[in-house]
């Protein structure tokens, strides 16, 4: 490339090494798949093709990429697994990534960054020239849509959003599990959220500090930090940038959280002279239930009510939520044994204050700043699905007289969501987490819900299943895994295979790292999953592997490209092993 072209904005970047399961890795897989598909089509039509789905040096020499920050027309061909559209401009061997677009759209996009070696360009969405038949602008409920980085799919019908999320799960296992198609079952329809708007129980808008507040001088002399001359934008990032845009309302948040956003924006504006740097505002919904029967004893709003009754043991009082209560709603439980109650929702801004969540008959207390699922409306169908699949059906067992599964091990247990909601199915349950604060919350929640057959321990990552192996026979045990986005590390998977519980239910907020890990469990001790040790040492004398019984997506975040995955695995026993191994070996 000549210096003149580089100076005019033709400079391309070489992509840095990407992390497994990251958006960059997922995007690259989608781009390569689209280029291969496009090459196949070009072969059929006798057009020139690129080698291995990449632009060759000859291609690059003959292809002039548009200047940086210039505008180009792009025809969108596919929707990526991260929610952005993928399409072509004048050349058929270079992909343009355009947010807020759908297959069939003809759009105008602004060039941001070329990744020439990877054959794609990142762009900003400018406008729609000719809309796709899928695009329905009347569905959009947010004035910030197509600028704010929060939502990608408000212009897409909810049925089509769910269909796309099933495709995301399908592609994740095709691209990242390294399993043969025969090893992957048909993926069920994605289960939708009861609420498509007004579902987020937590948001964290922010504002940046005044100009110069992060300079070297200001950091060295904090007392000399500049003050705000005006109220800065308070909200979320502009898509594809680190610039904060002002957001007055967020329609995917619950009414209580939206009320909190309005009030907190007003408070910050009135107190902006007190700030010397930027800040993040926590807005977390909390719920209280009060019996509405006149004969029911009075209950404090800080006392969670289970099935219309107060807890049998004392709990830590929560801080008074900031903000005005949203209009209370009276709900009558399904069972006639429980009186109706009034449910009141407010918001919390103190990250150490306790927020209360109800999932069916269960109540959960958590520090407002701690992790808990942010869509309460889907948690009851979600936990019901796990409950109905945690134990084997008669057809899923490989032995004629299988032992009953009596024990649950909840790895990455957090504050006890699965341990507590699944506890009635088991003789004994054990929740394991490496965070002592999570274990403290889980123990408190077990007491609150009168769960007496569950224990929670802070596990050591180097020997996470030590207590489980000592207490529970593998043949009678099931493990639930719900790791962070990066998935399970090699040490965790090795220990799981060494112990070999009868069933595994893998829940994940990143279906791509889930697919990678499930592929390892399906292959067991086979070559390829553990590069540092031989398979004999990995699995010992007993070679443990699993087969995938079912795969299903859950839409925790409507209007976005995110999908939660649930994989149910059954251990492969003698008689099944050889056939399954040969299938996996082909991958």
ABEGO torsion letter per residue (X at the ends): XBAAAAAAGABBBBBBBBBBGBAAAAAAAAAAAAAAAAAAAAAAAGBBBBBGGBBBAAAAAABBBBBBGBBBBBBBABBBAAGBBBBBBABAABBBBBBGBBBGBBBBBBBABBBAAAGBBBBBBABBABBBAABBAAABABAABGABAABAAAABBAAAAAAAAAAAAAAAAAAAAGBBAAABBBBBBBBBBABABGABABBBBBBBBBBGAABAAAAABAAABBBBABBBBBEBBBBGBABBBBBABBAABBAAAAAAAAAAAAAAAAAAAABABBBBBBBBBBBBBBBABAABBBBBAABBBBGGBBBABBBBBBBBBBEBBBBBBBBBBABAABBBBBBBBBBBABAABBBBBBBEABBBBBBAABBBBABAAAAAAAAAAAAAAABBBAAABABABBBBBABBBBBGAEAGAAAAAAAAABABBBBBBABAAAAAAAAAAAAAAGBAABBBBBBBAABAAAAAAAABBAAABBBBBBBBAAEBBAAAAAAAAAAGBABBBBBBABAAAAAAAAAAAAAEABBGABAABBAAAAAEABBBBBBBABBBBBBABBGBABBBBBBBBBBBBBGAAAAAAAAAAAX
